[in-house]
Each structure stands twice: as structure tokens, then as C-alpha cells.
Amino acid sequence: MHHLKFILGMFLAVSLAVSACGGGGATEEGPATGGGGAPAATATEAALQEDVPILEGATDLKITSGGAVINYQVESTVAEATQFYQEQLAALGWEQLNKKDSGFGDSITLLRSKPEQNISVTLQSIAGSTSVRVQITLTPK
């Protein structure tokens, strides 16, 4: 169990370090806007898949070429963002891989799957603020 927590902690640390450094790939940026609790429309809408929701009010949106990695910040709590992603991903046909989403400290990772790809959504509170950092990774099967 301790080994699993260590591995999860290392995964989160590496993921956050990569997102803090911008991920190293070409990115497209733009403000996100929207309303009614629905996924927000963005200036880089063409780079996003229709089944990848983005929280309303997203800022500092970065999308790698091809949309495989999406990073942004949003004014929210980890609990609110988690509920949004749990509901939206289920509604968009993503199947939960684990019986329970895995959390560590003030962060959580949701793993979901579709026949052609997997999605990982990591949510972490940003120290000293009321915002959450969101990293979405899409991997083909």
C-alpha cells in the first residue's frame, strides 16, 4: 500500500512539474468562456475533442498539438471540479476504470476509458489561492 502511494505521489509530482514547465510541446492558448455549467467554448475549440469537457472560467489554457495534453487553471475547489468531471465524463460515455478515483493530499486523478482511448484528469488545488490546476491527458489504446 505504501509503495502504491509513493508511485501515485511520484506520478502526480512529475505531472505537475511537466504542467508547470508548459509540457515542452507546441501549444495553443486562448481564454475559455461559457455558461450554464456546460463545458466552456474556447478559442482553440478545433484542438479539443467534443468529449473532453473544460470547466467554465478556465484560464491559462494550454493545449499541445493534437490535443493530447490539456492544462488550465480555474477558480474552483478540488471537490467541485471533481464532481463536474465525474458527471461530465460519465455523460459523455467515458467508463470509469477504477472502483474509486484516487486522491492524494489536495489532489485527485480520475481515470476513464473509451474503446479507442483513455483519459486521465488530474485536479490539484493551488496553494495560496482559490484555484485548481487541471491536467487532462488523452492516450490512444
N, CA, C and O atoms as a GROMACS GRO file, in nm:
protein
  564
    1MET      N    1   0.082  -0.120   0.000
    1MET     CA    2   0.000   0.000   0.000
    1MET      C    3   0.087   0.126   0.000
    1MET      O    4   0.058   0.223  -0.071
    2HIS      N    5   0.195   0.124   0.081
    2HIS     CA    6   0.284   0.240   0.086
    2HIS      C    7   0.354   0.258  -0.048
    2HIS      O    8   0.378   0.371  -0.093
    3HIS      N    9   0.386   0.146  -0.113
    3HIS     CA   10   0.451   0.153  -0.244
    3HIS      C   11   0.358   0.218  -0.346
    3HIS      O   12   0.402   0.299  -0.427
    4LEU      N   13   0.229   0.185  -0.342
    4LEU     CA   14   0.131   0.243  -0.434
    4LEU      C   15   0.118   0.393  -0.409
    4LEU      O   16   0.111   0.471  -0.504
    5LYS      N   17   0.114   0.435  -0.283
    5LYS     CA   18   0.106   0.578  -0.251
    5LYS      C   19   0.230   0.651  -0.301
    5LYS      O   20   0.220   0.763  -0.352
    6PHE      N   21   0.346   0.588  -0.286
    6PHE     CA   22   0.470   0.650  -0.334
    6PHE      C   23   0.466   0.668  -0.485
    6PHE      O   24   0.499   0.774  -0.536
    7ILE      N   25   0.424   0.563  -0.556
    7ILE     CA   26   0.418   0.570  -0.703
    7ILE      C   27   0.317   0.676  -0.746
    7ILE      O   28   0.345   0.755  -0.836
    8LEU      N   29   0.200   0.679  -0.682
    8LEU     CA   30   0.100   0.780  -0.715
    8LEU      C   31   0.153   0.920  -0.688
    8LEU      O   32   0.134   1.012  -0.767
    9GLY      N   33   0.221   0.936  -0.575
    9GLY     CA   34   0.279   1.067  -0.541
    9GLY      C   35   0.383   1.110  -0.642
    9GLY      O   36   0.387   1.227  -0.681
   10MET      N   37   0.466   1.017  -0.686
   10MET     CA   38   0.568   1.049  -0.788
   10MET      C   39   0.502   1.085  -0.920
   10MET      O   40   0.545   1.179  -0.987
   11PHE      N   41   0.397   1.011  -0.959
   11PHE     CA   42   0.324   1.041  -1.083
   11PHE      C   43   0.267   1.182  -1.079
   11PHE      O   44   0.279   1.258  -1.175
   12LEU      N   45   0.204   1.216  -0.966
   12LEU     CA   46   0.147   1.350  -0.953
   12LEU      C   47   0.255   1.457  -0.956
   12LEU      O   48   0.237   1.562  -1.019
   13ALA      N   49   0.366   1.432  -0.890
   13ALA     CA   50   0.475   1.531  -0.888
   13ALA      C   51   0.530   1.554  -1.028
   13ALA      O   52   0.554   1.668  -1.067
   14VAL      N   53   0.551   1.446  -1.102
   14VAL     CA   54   0.602   1.459  -1.239
   14VAL      C   55   0.500   1.529  -1.327
   14VAL      O   56   0.535   1.616  -1.407
   15SER      N   57   0.373   1.491  -1.314
   15SER     CA   58   0.267   1.554  -1.394
   15SER      C   59   0.261   1.704  -1.367
   15SER      O   60   0.251   1.783  -1.461
   16LEU      N   61   0.267   1.742  -1.242
   16LEU     CA   62   0.260   1.883  -1.208
   16LEU      C   63   0.386   1.958  -1.253
   16LEU      O   64   0.377   2.073  -1.295
   17ALA      N   65   0.501   1.894  -1.244
   17ALA     CA   66   0.624   1.958  -1.290
   17ALA      C   67   0.618   1.981  -1.440
   17ALA      O   68   0.658   2.087  -1.488
   18VAL      N   69   0.569   1.883  -1.513
   18VAL     CA   70   0.556   1.898  -1.659
   18VAL      C   71   0.457   2.009  -1.691
   18VAL      O   72   0.482   2.092  -1.779
   19SER      N   73   0.343   2.012  -1.620
   19SER     CA   74   0.244   2.117  -1.649
   19SER      C   75   0.298   2.255  -1.609
   19SER      O   76   0.267   2.353  -1.676
   20ALA      N   77   0.376   2.264  -1.504
   20ALA     CA   78   0.431   2.392  -1.462
   20ALA      C   79   0.534   2.443  -1.562
   20ALA      O   80   0.552   2.564  -1.578
   21CYS      N   81   0.602   2.351  -1.629
   21CYS     CA   82   0.702   2.389  -1.729
   21CYS      C   83   0.640   2.408  -1.866
   21CYS      O   84   0.711   2.442  -1.961
   22GLY      N   85   0.513   2.389  -1.879
   22GLY     CA   86   0.447   2.408  -2.008
   22GLY      C   87   0.445   2.284  -2.093
   22GLY      O   88   0.393   2.289  -2.204
   23GLY      N   89   0.500   2.171  -2.045
   23GLY     CA   90   0.491   2.046  -2.117
   23GLY      C   91   0.590   2.031  -2.229
   23GLY      O   92   0.605   1.920  -2.280
   24GLY      N   93   0.661   2.136  -2.271
   24GLY     CA   94   0.766   2.123  -2.369
   24GLY      C   95   0.721   2.110  -2.512
   24GLY      O   96   0.806   2.113  -2.601
   25GLY      N   97   0.593   2.097  -2.541
   25GLY     CA   98   0.546   2.082  -2.678
   25GLY      C   99   0.484   2.211  -2.727
   25GLY      O  100   0.465   2.306  -2.652
   26ALA      N  101   0.453   2.211  -2.855
   26ALA     CA  102   0.383   2.326  -2.911
   26ALA      C  103   0.244   2.333  -2.850
   26ALA      O  104   0.178   2.230  -2.834
   27THR      N  105   0.200   2.452  -2.816
   27THR     CA  106   0.069   2.467  -2.755
   27THR      C  107  -0.009   2.576  -2.824
   27THR      O  108   0.046   2.662  -2.892
   28GLU      N  109  -0.139   2.568  -2.804
   28GLU     CA  110  -0.229   2.672  -2.848
   28GLU      C  111  -0.294   2.725  -2.722
   28GLU      O  112  -0.328   2.647  -2.633
   29GLU      N  113  -0.311   2.856  -2.712
   29GLU     CA  114  -0.370   2.913  -2.592
   29GLU      C  115  -0.487   3.001  -2.628
   29GLU      O  116  -0.494   3.056  -2.738
   30GLY      N  117  -0.579   3.013  -2.532
   30GLY     CA  118  -0.691   3.102  -2.553
   30GLY      C  119  -0.779   3.102  -2.431
   30GLY      O  120  -0.778   3.006  -2.355
   31PRO      N  121  -0.855   3.207  -2.410
   31PRO     CA  122  -0.944   3.212  -2.295
   31PRO      C  123  -1.062   3.120  -2.315
   31PRO      O  124  -1.106   3.098  -2.428
   32ALA      N  125  -1.114   3.067  -2.207
   32ALA     CA  126  -1.232   2.982  -2.215
   32ALA      C  127  -1.350   3.060  -2.160
   32ALA      O  128  -1.340   3.126  -2.057
   33THR      N  129  -1.461   3.050  -2.229
   33THR     CA  130  -1.583   3.114  -2.182
   33THR      C  131  -1.696   3.017  -2.200
   33THR      O  132  -1.683   2.920  -2.274
   34GLY      N  133  -1.807   3.041  -2.134
   34GLY     CA  134  -1.922   2.953  -2.148
   34GLY      C  135  -2.023   2.986  -2.042
   34GLY      O  136  -2.007   3.083  -1.969
   35GLY      N  137  -2.128   2.906  -2.033
   35GLY     CA  138  -2.229   2.934  -1.933
   35GLY      C  139  -2.311   2.812  -1.900
   35GLY      O  140  -2.305   2.710  -1.968
   36GLY      N  141  -2.388   2.825  -1.795
   36GLY     CA  142  -2.484   2.721  -1.758
   36GLY      C  143  -2.422   2.592  -1.709
   36GLY      O  144  -2.489   2.489  -1.711
   37GLY      N  145  -2.295   2.593  -1.665
   37GLY     CA  146  -2.234   2.472  -1.613
   37GLY      C  147  -2.192   2.375  -1.721
   37GLY      O  148  -2.141   2.268  -1.690
   38ALA      N  149  -2.213   2.409  -1.846
   38ALA     CA  150  -2.173   2.322  -1.956
   38ALA      C  151  -2.026   2.344  -1.987
   38ALA      O  152  -1.970   2.447  -1.948
   39PRO      N  153  -1.964   2.249  -2.056
   39PRO     CA  154  -1.825   2.271  -2.094
   39PRO      C  155  -1.812   2.403  -2.170
   39PRO      O  156  -1.895   2.437  -2.254
   40ALA      N  157  -1.706   2.475  -2.140
   40ALA     CA  158  -1.687   2.607  -2.198
   40ALA      C  159  -1.633   2.599  -2.340
   40ALA      O  160  -1.556   2.508  -2.372
   41ALA      N  161  -1.673   2.692  -2.425
   41ALA     CA  162  -1.617   2.703  -2.558
   41ALA      C  163  -1.484   2.775  -2.546
   41ALA      O  164  -1.467   2.859  -2.458
   42THR      N  165  -1.389   2.742  -2.631
   42THR     CA  166  -1.258   2.804  -2.624
   42THR      C  167  -1.214   2.855  -2.759
   42THR      O  168  -1.271   2.819  -2.862
   43ALA      N  169  -1.111   2.939  -2.756
   43ALA     CA  170  -1.054   2.989  -2.881
   43ALA      C  171  -0.983   2.878  -2.956
   43ALA      O  172  -0.957   2.892  -3.075
   44THR      N  173  -0.951   2.769  -2.888
   44THR     CA  174  -0.882   2.657  -2.951
   44THR      C  175  -0.975   2.537  -2.964
   44THR      O  176  -0.931   2.422  -2.956
   45GLU      N  177  -1.100   2.565  -2.985
   45GLU     CA  178  -1.203   2.461  -2.990
   45GLU      C  179  -1.168   2.350  -3.090
   45GLU      O  180  -1.197   2.233  -3.063
   46ALA      N  181  -1.107   2.384  -3.202
   46ALA     CA  182  -1.075   2.284  -3.303
   46ALA      C  183  -0.976   2.181  -3.250
   46ALA      O  184  -0.976   2.066  -3.295
   47ALA      N  185  -0.891   2.220  -3.153
   47ALA     CA  186  -0.792   2.127  -3.098
   47ALA      C  187  -0.852   2.035  -2.992
   47ALA      O  188  -0.790   1.934  -2.957
   48LEU      N  189  -0.970   2.067  -2.942
   48LEU     CA  190  -1.033   1.987  -2.839
   48LEU      C  191  -1.129   1.886  -2.900
   48LEU      O  192  -1.199   1.915  -2.997
   49GLN      N  193  -1.132   1.768  -2.842
   49GLN     CA  194  -1.232   1.669  -2.880
   49GLN      C  195  -1.364   1.710  -2.820
   49GLN      O  196  -1.368   1.775  -2.715
   50GLU      N  197  -1.472   1.673  -2.884
   50GLU     CA  198  -1.606   1.707  -2.832
   50GLU      C  199  -1.634   1.639  -2.698
   50GLU      O  200  -1.717   1.688  -2.621
   51ASP      N  201  -1.567   1.528  -2.670
   51ASP     CA  202  -1.595   1.454  -2.547
   51ASP      C  203  -1.494   1.482  -2.436
   51ASP      O  204  -1.475   1.400  -2.346
   52VAL      N  205  -1.428   1.598  -2.443
   52VAL     CA  206  -1.335   1.641  -2.338
   52VAL      C  207  -1.388   1.773  -2.280
   52VAL      O  208  -1.369   1.878  -2.341
   53PRO      N  209  -1.454   1.767  -2.165
   53PRO     CA  210  -1.512   1.889  -2.107
   53PRO      C  211  -1.406   1.977  -2.042
   53PRO      O  212  -1.305   1.929  -1.989
   54ILE      N  213  -1.430   2.108  -2.049
   54ILE     CA  214  -1.346   2.208  -1.985
   54ILE      C  215  -1.436   2.292  -1.894
   54ILE      O  216  -1.542   2.338  -1.935
   55LEU      N  217  -1.393   2.310  -1.769
   55LEU     CA  218  -1.472   2.388  -1.674
   55LEU      C  219  -1.488   2.532  -1.720
   55LEU      O  220  -1.396   2.592  -1.775
   56GLU      N  221  -1.606   2.587  -1.696
   56GLU     CA  222  -1.634   2.728  -1.724
   56GLU      C  223  -1.539   2.815  -1.643
   56GLU      O  224  -1.515   2.788  -1.526
   57GLY      N  225  -1.486   2.918  -1.706
   57GLY     CA  226  -1.396   3.010  -1.638
   57GLY      C  227  -1.250   2.969  -1.646
   57GLY      O  228  -1.167   3.027  -1.576
   58ALA      N  229  -1.217   2.872  -1.729
   58ALA     CA  230  -1.079   2.826  -1.742
   58ALA      C  231  -0.988   2.939  -1.787
   58ALA      O  232  -1.023   3.018  -1.874
   59THR      N  233  -0.868   2.947  -1.726
   59THR     CA  234  -0.769   3.045  -1.764
   59THR      C  235  -0.637   2.974  -1.789
   59THR      O  236  -0.619   2.859  -1.750
   60ASP      N  237  -0.545   3.044  -1.854
   60ASP     CA  238  -0.412   2.989  -1.882
   60ASP      C  239  -0.423   2.854  -1.953
   60ASP      O  240  -0.349   2.760  -1.922
   61LEU      N  241  -0.516   2.846  -2.047
   61LEU     CA  242  -0.542   2.721  -2.120
   61LEU      C  243  -0.428   2.692  -2.217
   61LEU      O  244  -0.393   2.776  -2.300
   62LYS      N  245  -0.371   2.573  -2.206
   62LYS     CA  246  -0.264   2.528  -2.294
   62LYS      C  247  -0.302   2.391  -2.349
   62LYS      O  248  -0.338   2.301  -2.273
   63ILE      N  249  -0.294   2.377  -2.481
   63ILE     CA  250  -0.327   2.251  -2.546
   63ILE      C  251  -0.212   2.214  -2.637
   63ILE      O  252  -0.173   2.292  -2.724
   64THR      N  253  -0.156   2.094  -2.617
   64THR     CA  254  -0.047   2.052  -2.704
   64THR      C  255  -0.101   2.025  -2.844
   64THR      O  256  -0.222   2.006  -2.862
   65SER      N  257  -0.013   2.025  -2.941
   65SER     CA  258  -0.052   1.993  -3.078
   65SER      C  259  -0.125   1.860  -3.078
   65SER      O  260  -0.078   1.762  -3.020
   66GLY      N  261  -0.238   1.857  -3.143
   66GLY     CA  262  -0.318   1.736  -3.148
   66GLY      C  263  -0.410   1.718  -3.028
   66GLY      O  264  -0.494   1.628  -3.028
   67GLY      N  265  -0.396   1.802  -2.926
   67GLY     CA  266  -0.486   1.796  -2.811
   67GLY      C  267  -0.463   1.681  -2.716
   67GLY      O  268  -0.554   1.648  -2.639
   68ALA      N  269  -0.345   1.618  -2.716
   68ALA     CA  270  -0.319   1.503  -2.629
   68ALA      C  271  -0.305   1.543  -2.482
   68ALA      O  272  -0.336   1.464  -2.394
   69VAL      N  273  -0.258   1.666  -2.456
   69VAL     CA  274  -0.243   1.715  -2.318
   69VAL      C  275  -0.304   1.854  -2.311
   69VAL      O  276  -0.275   1.941  -2.392
   70ILE      N  277  -0.390   1.872  -2.212
   70ILE     CA  278  -0.460   1.999  -2.191
   70ILE      C  279  -0.434   2.041  -2.046
   70ILE      O  280  -0.456   1.963  -1.954
   71ASN      N  281  -0.388   2.163  -2.027
   71ASN     CA  282  -0.364   2.218  -1.894
   71ASN      C  283  -0.436   2.351  -1.881
   71ASN      O  284  -0.441   2.430  -1.976
   72TYR      N  285  -0.494   2.375  -1.764
   72TYR     CA  286  -0.552   2.505  -1.737
   72TYR      C  287  -0.574   2.522  -1.588
   72TYR      O  288  -0.559   2.427  -1.511
   73GLN      N  289  -0.610   2.644  -1.549
   73GLN     CA  290  -0.645   2.675  -1.411
   73GLN      C  291  -0.788   2.726  -1.410
   73GLN      O  292  -0.836   2.782  -1.508
   74VAL      N  293  -0.855   2.707  -1.297
   74VAL     CA  294  -0.992   2.754  -1.285
   74VAL      C  295  -1.022   2.787  -1.139
   74VAL      O  296  -0.972   2.720  -1.047
   75GLU      N  297  -1.101   2.888  -1.119
   75GLU     CA  298  -1.146   2.927  -0.984
   75GLU      C  299  -1.248   2.821  -0.939
   75GLU      O  300  -1.361   2.820  -0.987
   76SER      N  301  -1.208   2.733  -0.848
   76SER     CA  302  -1.293   2.623  -0.802
   76SER      C  303  -1.224   2.554  -0.686
   76SER      O  304  -1.109   2.584  -0.653
   77THR      N  305  -1.296   2.462  -0.625
   77THR     CA  306  -1.235   2.371  -0.527
   77THR      C  307  -1.211   2.239  -0.597
   77THR      O  308  -1.271   2.210  -0.701
   78VAL      N  309  -1.122   2.157  -0.540
   78VAL     CA  310  -1.098   2.025  -0.597
   78VAL      C  311  -1.228   1.943  -0.593
   78VAL      O  312  -1.256   1.869  -0.686
   79ALA      N  313  -1.305   1.956  -0.486
   79ALA     CA  314  -1.431   1.880  -0.474
   79ALA      C  315  -1.530   1.918  -0.584
   79ALA      O  316  -1.593   1.831  -0.644
   80GLU      N  317  -1.545   2.049  -0.610
   80GLU     CA  318  -1.638   2.095  -0.714
   80GLU      C  319  -1.591   2.050  -0.853
   80GLU      O  320  -1.671   2.004  -0.934
   81ALA      N  321  -1.462   2.064  -0.878
   81ALA     CA  322  -1.407   2.024  -1.007
   81ALA      C  323  -1.420   1.872  -1.026
   81ALA      O  324  -1.448   1.825  -1.136
   82THR      N  325  -1.397   1.797  -0.919
   82THR     CA  326  -1.410   1.651  -0.926
   82THR      C  327  -1.554   1.613  -0.961
   82THR      O  328  -1.575   1.528  -1.048
   83GLN      N  329  -1.651   1.674  -0.895
   83GLN     CA  330  -1.791   1.644  -0.923
   83GLN      C  331  -1.824   1.677  -1.069
   83GLN      O  332  -1.892   1.599  -1.136
   84PHE      N  333  -1.777   1.792  -1.119
   84PHE     CA  334  -1.800   1.831  -1.258
   84PHE      C  335  -1.747   1.723  -1.352
   84PHE      O  336  -1.819   1.677  -1.441
   85TYR      N  337  -1.621   1.681  -1.332
   85TYR     CA  338  -1.561   1.583  -1.422
   85TYR      C  339  -1.624   1.445  -1.408
   85TYR      O  340  -1.641   1.375  -1.508
   86GLN      N  341  -1.660   1.405  -1.288
   86GLN     CA  342  -1.727   1.276  -1.272
   86GLN      C  343  -1.859   1.274  -1.349
   86GLN      O  344  -1.889   1.176  -1.418
   87GLU      N  345  -1.937   1.381  -1.338
   87GLU     CA  346  -2.067   1.388  -1.406
   87GLU      C  347  -2.051   1.402  -1.558
   87GLU      O  348  -2.115   1.330  -1.634
   88GLN      N  349  -1.964   1.495  -1.601
   88GLN     CA  350  -1.949   1.522  -1.744
   88GLN      C  351  -1.888   1.404  -1.819
   88GLN      O  352  -1.933   1.369  -1.928
   89LEU      N  353  -1.784   1.343  -1.762
   89LEU     CA  354  -1.722   1.230  -1.830
   89LEU      C  355  -1.819   1.113  -1.844
   89LEU      O  356  -1.823   1.047  -1.948
   90ALA      N  357  -1.898   1.086  -1.740
   90ALA     CA  358  -1.998   0.980  -1.748
   90ALA      C  359  -2.102   1.011  -1.855
   90ALA      O  360  -2.140   0.924  -1.933
   91ALA      N  361  -2.147   1.136  -1.859
   91ALA     CA  362  -2.248   1.177  -1.957
   91ALA      C  363  -2.195   1.168  -2.100
   91ALA      O  364  -2.272   1.149  -2.194
   92LEU      N  365  -2.064   1.183  -2.116
   92LEU     CA  366  -2.003   1.178  -2.249
   92LEU      C  367  -1.956   1.038  -2.288
   92LEU      O  368  -1.889   1.020  -2.390
   93GLY      N  369  -1.991   0.938  -2.206
   93GLY     CA  370  -1.962   0.799  -2.241
   93GLY      C  371  -1.829   0.744  -2.196
   93GLY      O  372  -1.791   0.635  -2.238
   94TRP      N  373  -1.756   0.817  -2.112
   94TRP     CA  374  -1.630   0.766  -2.059
   94TRP      C  375  -1.661   0.669  -1.945
   94TRP      O  376  -1.738   0.702  -1.855
   95GLU      N  377  -1.602   0.550  -1.948
   95GLU     CA  378  -1.623   0.449  -1.844
   95GLU      C  379  -1.514   0.456  -1.739
   95GLU      O  380  -1.395   0.468  -1.771
   96GLN      N  381  -1.555   0.449  -1.612
   96GLN     CA  382  -1.460   0.456  -1.502
   96GLN      C  383  -1.375   0.330  -1.499
   96GLN      O  384  -1.428   0.219  -1.509
   97LEU      N  385  -1.242   0.345  -1.487
   97LEU     CA  386  -1.151   0.231  -1.487
   97LEU      C  387  -1.137   0.169  -1.348
   97LEU      O  388  -1.130   0.047  -1.336
   98ASN      N  389  -1.133   0.251  -1.245
   98ASN     CA  390  -1.116   0.201  -1.108
   98ASN      C  391  -1.248   0.213  -1.034
   98ASN      O  392  -1.334   0.293  -1.070
   99LYS      N  393  -1.262   0.132  -0.929
   99LYS     CA  394  -1.384   0.140  -0.848
   99LYS      C  395  -1.396   0.276  -0.781
   99LYS      O  396  -1.505   0.327  -0.759
  100LYS      N  397  -1.280   0.335  -0.749
  100LYS     CA  398  -1.278   0.463  -0.678
  100LYS      C  399  -1.169   0.551  -0.739
  100LYS      O  400  -1.060   0.503  -0.771
  101ASP      N  401  -1.198   0.680  -0.755
  101ASP     CA  402  -1.098   0.773  -0.804
  101ASP      C  403  -0.991   0.791  -0.697
  101ASP      O  404  -1.022   0.795  -0.578
  102SER      N  405  -0.865   0.802  -0.740
  102SER     CA  406  -0.755   0.805  -0.644
  102SER      C  407  -0.714   0.947  -0.609
  102SER      O  408  -0.684   1.029  -0.696
  103GLY      N  409  -0.713   0.974  -0.479
  103GLY     CA  410  -0.673   1.105  -0.430
  103GLY      C  411  -0.550   1.094  -0.344
  103GLY      O  412  -0.524   0.990  -0.282
  104PHE      N  413  -0.473   1.202  -0.340
  104PHE     CA  414  -0.353   1.206  -0.258
  104PHE      C  415  -0.335   1.350  -0.213
  104PHE      O  416  -0.309   1.437  -0.296
  105GLY      N  417  -0.348   1.377  -0.084
  105GLY     CA  418  -0.337   1.514  -0.035
  105GLY      C  419  -0.451   1.598  -0.089
  105GLY      O  420  -0.568   1.563  -0.076
  106ASP      N  421  -0.416   1.710  -0.150
  106ASP     CA  422  -0.518   1.800  -0.204
  106ASP      C  423  -0.529   1.787  -0.356
  106ASP      O  424  -0.551   1.885  -0.427
  107SER      N  425  -0.514   1.663  -0.405
  107SER     CA  426  -0.529   1.637  -0.548
  107SER      C  427  -0.601   1.505  -0.569
  107SER      O  428  -0.612   1.422  -0.479
  108ILE      N  429  -0.651   1.486  -0.691
  108ILE     CA  430  -0.721   1.363  -0.725
  108ILE      C  431  -0.701   1.337  -0.874
  108ILE      O  432  -0.692   1.431  -0.954
  109THR      N  433  -0.695   1.210  -0.911
  109THR     CA  434  -0.684   1.171  -1.052
  109THR      C  435  -0.801   1.082  -1.087
  109THR      O  436  -0.828   0.983  -1.018
  110LEU      N  437  -0.869   1.116  -1.196
  110LEU     CA  438  -0.980   1.036  -1.248
  110LEU      C  439  -0.932   0.967  -1.374
  110LEU      O  440  -0.880   1.032  -1.464
  111LEU      N  441  -0.950   0.837  -1.381
  111LEU     CA  442  -0.912   0.759  -1.499
  111LEU      C  443  -1.038   0.703  -1.563
  111LEU      O  444  -1.119   0.638  -1.497
  112ARG      N  445  -1.053   0.730  -1.693
  112ARG     CA  446  -1.170   0.684  -1.767
  112ARG      C  447  -1.125   0.627  -1.901
  112ARG      O  448  -1.012   0.649  -1.945
  113SER      N  449  -1.216   0.554  -1.966
  113SER     CA  450  -1.179   0.488  -2.090
  113SER      C  451  -1.294   0.485  -2.189
  113SER      O  452  -1.412   0.481  -2.151
  114LYS      N  453  -1.258   0.486  -2.316
  114LYS     CA  454  -1.348   0.460  -2.428
  114LYS      C  455  -1.279   0.354  -2.513
  114LYS      O  456  -1.161   0.328  -2.494
  115PRO      N  457  -1.349   0.293  -2.605
  115PRO     CA  458  -1.286   0.186  -2.683
  115PRO      C  459  -1.156   0.227  -2.752
  115PRO      O  460  -1.066   0.144  -2.766
  116GLU      N  461  -1.144   0.352  -2.795
  116GLU     CA  462  -1.028   0.393  -2.873
  116GLU      C  463  -0.920   0.467  -2.792
  116GLU      O  464  -0.808   0.483  -2.840
  117GLN      N  465  -0.954   0.512  -2.669
  117GLN     CA  466  -0.855   0.587  -2.592
  117GLN      C  467  -0.888   0.592  -2.444
  117GLN      O  468  -1.000   0.561  -2.402
  118ASN      N  469  -0.788   0.633  -2.366
  118ASN     CA  470  -0.803   0.656  -2.222
  118ASN      C  471  -0.788   0.804  -2.194
  118ASN      O  472  -0.725   0.878  -2.270
  119ILE      N  473  -0.848   0.848  -2.083
  119ILE     CA  474  -0.833   0.986  -2.039
  119ILE      C  475  -0.796   0.986  -1.891
  119ILE      O  476  -0.851   0.908  -1.812
  120SER      N  477  -0.703   1.073  -1.855
  120SER     CA  478  -0.664   1.094  -1.716
  120SER      C  479  -0.686   1.241  -1.686
  120SER      O  480  -0.637   1.328  -1.758
  121VAL      N  481  -0.761   1.268  -1.580
  121VAL     CA  482  -0.786   1.406  -1.537
  121VAL      C  483  -0.730   1.422  -1.397
  121VAL      O  484  -0.779   1.359  -1.303
  122THR      N  485  -0.628   1.505  -1.383
  122THR     CA  486  -0.568   1.531  -1.252
  122THR      C  487  -0.606   1.672  -1.209
  122THR      O  488  -0.587   1.768  -1.282
  123LEU      N  489  -0.660   1.682  -1.088
  123LEU     CA  490  -0.704   1.808  -1.031
  123LEU      C  491  -0.624   1.833  -0.904
  123LEU      O  492  -0.616   1.746  -0.817
  124GLN      N  493  -0.564   1.952  -0.892
  124GLN     CA  494  -0.486   1.984  -0.773
  124GLN      C  495  -0.512   2.128  -0.732
  124GLN      O  496  -0.512   2.219  -0.815
  125SER      N  497  -0.534   2.148  -0.602
  125SER     CA  498  -0.552   2.285  -0.554
  125SER      C  499  -0.419   2.358  -0.563
  125SER      O  500  -0.312   2.298  -0.547
  126ILE      N  501  -0.427   2.488  -0.589
  126ILE     CA  502  -0.308   2.571  -0.600
  126ILE      C  503  -0.291   2.642  -0.466
  126ILE      O  504  -0.378   2.718  -0.423
  127ALA      N  505  -0.179   2.617  -0.400
  127ALA     CA  506  -0.152   2.673  -0.267
  127ALA      C  507  -0.162   2.825  -0.270
  127ALA      O  508  -0.111   2.891  -0.361
  128GLY      N  509  -0.227   2.879  -0.168
  128GLY     CA  510  -0.237   3.024  -0.154
  128GLY      C  511  -0.340   3.088  -0.245
  128GLY      O  512  -0.341   3.210  -0.260
  129SER      N  513  -0.426   3.007  -0.306
  129SER     CA  514  -0.529   3.062  -0.394
  129SER      C  515  -0.658   2.981  -0.379
  129SER      O  516  -0.663   2.883  -0.305
  130THR      N  517  -0.760   3.024  -0.450
  130THR     CA  518  -0.888   2.950  -0.451
  130THR      C  519  -0.907   2.885  -0.587
  130THR      O  520  -1.020   2.865  -0.633
  131SER      N  521  -0.795   2.851  -0.652
  131SER     CA  522  -0.800   2.791  -0.785
  131SER      C  523  -0.752   2.647  -0.784
  131SER      O  524  -0.690   2.600  -0.689
  132VAL      N  525  -0.784   2.579  -0.893
  132VAL     CA  526  -0.745   2.440  -0.915
  132VAL      C  527  -0.669   2.432  -1.046
  132VAL      O  528  -0.707   2.497  -1.144
  133ARG      N  529  -0.564   2.355  -1.048
  133ARG     CA  530  -0.491   2.326  -1.171
  133ARG      C  531  -0.546   2.196  -1.228
  133ARG      O  532  -0.560   2.097  -1.156
  134VAL      N  533  -0.578   2.196  -1.356
  134VAL     CA  534  -0.635   2.079  -1.422
  134VAL      C  535  -0.539   2.033  -1.531
  134VAL      O  536  -0.495   2.113  -1.614
  135GLN      N  537  -0.507   1.904  -1.530
  135GLN     CA  538  -0.428   1.846  -1.639
  135GLN      C  539  -0.504   1.727  -1.693
  135GLN      O  540  -0.537   1.634  -1.619
  136ILE      N  541  -0.531   1.730  -1.823
  136ILE     CA  542  -0.602   1.623  -1.891
  136ILE      C  543  -0.506   1.561  -1.991
  136ILE      O  544  -0.444   1.631  -2.072
  137THR      N  545  -0.493   1.429  -1.985
  137THR     CA  546  -0.407   1.358  -2.077
  137THR      C  547  -0.489   1.252  -2.150
  137THR      O  548  -0.558   1.171  -2.088
  138LEU      N  549  -0.481   1.253  -2.282
  138LEU     CA  550  -0.550   1.155  -2.365
  138LEU      C  551  -0.446   1.062  -2.426
  138LEU      O  552  -0.348   1.109  -2.486
  139THR      N  553  -0.466   0.931  -2.412
  139THR     CA  554  -0.374   0.835  -2.471
  139THR      C  555  -0.451   0.734  -2.554
  139THR      O  556  -0.552   0.680  -2.508
  140PRO      N  557  -0.404   0.707  -2.676
  140PRO     CA  558  -0.471   0.606  -2.758
  140PRO      C  559  -0.446   0.467  -2.702
  140PRO      O  560  -0.346   0.444  -2.634
  141LYS      N  561  -0.536   0.376  -2.731
  141LYS     CA  562  -0.517   0.237  -2.686
  141LYS      C  563  -0.439   0.160  -2.789
  141LYS      O  564  -0.412   0.041  -2.771
   0.00000   0.00000   0.00000
